[in-house]
Amino acid sequence: MEDKEIIRLIKEGDEQALNYMYIYNLPSIKNYIRTNSGSDMEAEDVFQEAIYVFWRNVIQDKFVLTENSKISTYLTQICHNLWNKELRKKARFTNEEYIDPIDDTEIIIEEEKVLTKRQQVVVDCILKMGESCKNILHLFYIDRVSLAKIAENMGLKNEDVAKTKRYKCFLRLEECVRQNYKY
Amino acid sequence: MDNKELIERYLMGKLSFHELSEIEKKIKADPIFYEELNFQRDILIGINESRRLQLKEKLRNIKSEPKIVRLHINKNIFLRYGIAASITIIVTLSVLYPKINDALIIKSKKGYSILK
């Protein structure tokens, strides 16, 4: 699959690209983490997070494909940064001195934010929702897919139906949060 | 545009410069509006987090071994190459045979004469 095709699929909310990126890049990431005092499980976790970061950066146009850029290189750079962060955390925990390797990238990995109680209630409410509501909320608010494309992907009659469904799902989510979150 | 829609467009970064300055005034002047904005912001953060968890879950379920790709080789190719190779061998031998034969006869005659 070509890089251009992967970007197109991500922007249309199609997850086919996930499998491809995961299967074809995981072995080299595992290799890197293994040689840098990590386990296979840690490698998988780092790579899953890296794909999420990449996914979000594509959606927010923070990653733009040029003649000189390759998705696999970008993904590897994200993994290196995530793993360096993890090693730093481990060193802090064991009071060891950790020397940062020279950072060869400009990709900034945002610090993990701890969710507030209300934000956690939102997550719990979404997890309880049906698949179609969950999908439409993810596609519209996070993947920023157009309502016309959402209608096509989800087999809805047209854009207006998708719009109404998105609105109803959002209201249902709001209601659930208001009911389950107490100040 | 009602408040809900205004807040949604604000949080998704879709407001024009003019709308942006309007909403900023409203945030300062109206505490109820400000609380509604914070509520919707939390909802979007929650949707984002659930999307992150969903993507990671999907990735965890992908079998990480690369698929074995079977090459579909046309068996006729082997047959064609076999025939071509046989013809080449036959032609080569038929050209070289008389020369080899002559060389062997000369050699055997020499050998014969030596023995004699």
Boltz contact constraints between the chains, C-beta under 6 A:
constraints:
  - contact:
      token1: [A, 19]
      token2: [B, 62]
      max_distance: 6.0
  - contact:
      token1: [A, 22]
      token2: [B, 59]
      max_distance: 6.0
  - contact:
      token1: [A, 22]
      token2: [B, 62]
      max_distance: 6.0
  - contact:
      token1: [A, 23]
      token2: [B, 66]
      max_distance: 6.0
  - contact:
      token1: [A, 26]
      token2: [B, 64]
      max_distance: 6.0
  - contact:
      token1: [A, 48]
      token2: [B, 56]
      max_distance: 6.0
  - contact:
      token1: [A, 48]
      token2: [B, 59]
      max_distance: 6.0
  - contact:
      token1: [A, 52]
      token2: [B, 52]
      max_distance: 6.0
  - contact:
      token1: [A, 52]
      token2: [B, 55]
      max_distance: 6.0
  - contact:
      token1: [A, 118]
      token2: [B, 42]
      max_distance: 6.0
  - contact:
      token1: [A, 119]
      token2: [B, 42]
      max_distance: 6.0
  - contact:
      token1: [A, 119]
      token2: [B, 45]
      max_distance: 6.0
  - contact:
      token1: [A, 119]
      token2: [B, 46]
      max_distance: 6.0
  - contact:
      token1: [A, 122]
      token2: [B, 43]
      max_distance: 6.0
  - contact:
      token1: [A, 122]
      token2: [B, 46]
      max_distance: 6.0
  - contact:
      token1: [A, 123]
      token2: [B, 46]
      max_distance: 6.0
  - contact:
      token1: [A, 123]
      token2: [B, 49]
      max_distance: 6.0
  - contact:
      token1: [A, 123]
      token2: [B, 50]
      max_distance: 6.0
  - contact:
      token1: [A, 126]
      token2: [B, 50]
      max_distance: 6.0
  - contact:
      token1: [A, 137]
      token2: [B, 47]
      max_distance: 6.0
  - contact:
      token1: [A, 138]
      token2: [B, 51]
      max_distance: 6.0
  - contact:
      token1: [A, 141]
      token2: [B, 44]
      max_distance: 6.0
  - contact:
      token1: [A, 141]
      token2: [B, 47]
      max_distance: 6.0
  - contact:
      token1: [A, 142]
      token2: [B, 48]
      max_distance: 6.0
  - contact:
      token1: [A, 142]
      token2: [B, 51]
      max_distance: 6.0
